[in-house]
Amino acid sequence: MKNILVTGGAGFIGGNLVRFLLATEPEVTVVNLDKLTYSGNLANLEGVLDHPRHFFVRGDIGDRDLVRRLLRERKFEGVLNLAAESHVDRSISNAEVFVRTNVLGTQVLLAAALEAGVGRFLQVSTDEVYGSLGPEGRFREDTPLHPNSPYSASKAGADHLVQAWHHTYGLDTVITRCSNNYGPWQFPEKMIPLMINNARRDQPLPVYGDGLNVRDWIHVLDHCRGLWTVFCEGGAGEVYNIGGHSERTNLEVVRVILKILGKPESLITMVRDRPGHDRRYAIDTGKIERELGWRPRYDFEKGLVDTVDWYREHQDWLDQVVSGDYRRYYQEMYENR
């Protein structure tokens, strides 16, 4: 058996990765470390929580004693670090927790992984560390980092630490930088599930600024395949971009969601733009395609229909995770439009 530590495995991408590994890798045992913050939910692991090759540990990646003890308990072939604070808006209102988890937490994991002799450390990062693009061009792995939000700055800081642990201490590391994910089990503060949830309730769909900010969308299962491909086959010390070849403006995505749900575009509500809102992200995935043979499989239009259908079928889950704090957060945004 190959023991793998997945951090943040009760979150959106982490939970999907846990499911993916248990379904496709019969020789892998997953130890899942998650703090269970507002967006980490054991309901995301429905059906696999008690799987014989899955062991859940509640804890913080910044807890040195816990992390060191966990990594000493068994021989881990690898750590896949998906634990992170990830919502840009929240980082603008409170950057401290992002620095604590995304930077300090990553440093704690790296130090413990080196001490325990972990075989490989995969850092899951974001295309947001590159900053913003104009109407042309795509981010490459050698694009200089230019983060523009507290969230992206904290992720860039973590990336630098991972590279330092490779070059200074010889730890086998790889970094992935991915575009915007969509799919099942995503907490409904992120754009696509937020729009689906509001539309089903005939509530306003808040769109920042003029709605023409461009993002590249990738289905979460394509991302999970990419992560495992990089973990198994990527070069030590390398960085790999993972994208979906699906650039869309935010307004285009929202209109498609309304069309799928049969809801009127009058629900769209333009709200005050986010401070420092990056205009466009686009990913060059040539490296992972050439060197590792990975390509996205999901067509965005079909994947979005499947995603809307999933949320329709899991309205109880949506109702469970939409907390009072979440409602207050977006009510304030509506009031400031």
Secondary structure, DSSP 8 states (H G I E B T S, - for coil): -EEEEEETTTSHHHHHHHHHHHHH-TTEEEEEEE---TT--GGGGTTTTT-TTEEEEE--TT-HHHHHHHHHHS--SEEEE------HHHHHH--HHHIIIIIIHHHHHHHHHHHHT-SEEEEEEEGGGG----SS--B-TTS-----SHHHHHHHHHHHHHHHHHHHH---EEEEEE-EEESTT--TTSHHHHHHHHHHTT--EEEETTS--EEEEEEHHHHHHHHHHHHHH--TT-EEEE--S-EEEHHHHHHHHHHHHT--GGGEEEE---TT---B--B--HHHHHHH-------HHHHHHHHHHHHHHTHHHHHHH--HHHHHHHHHHHHT-
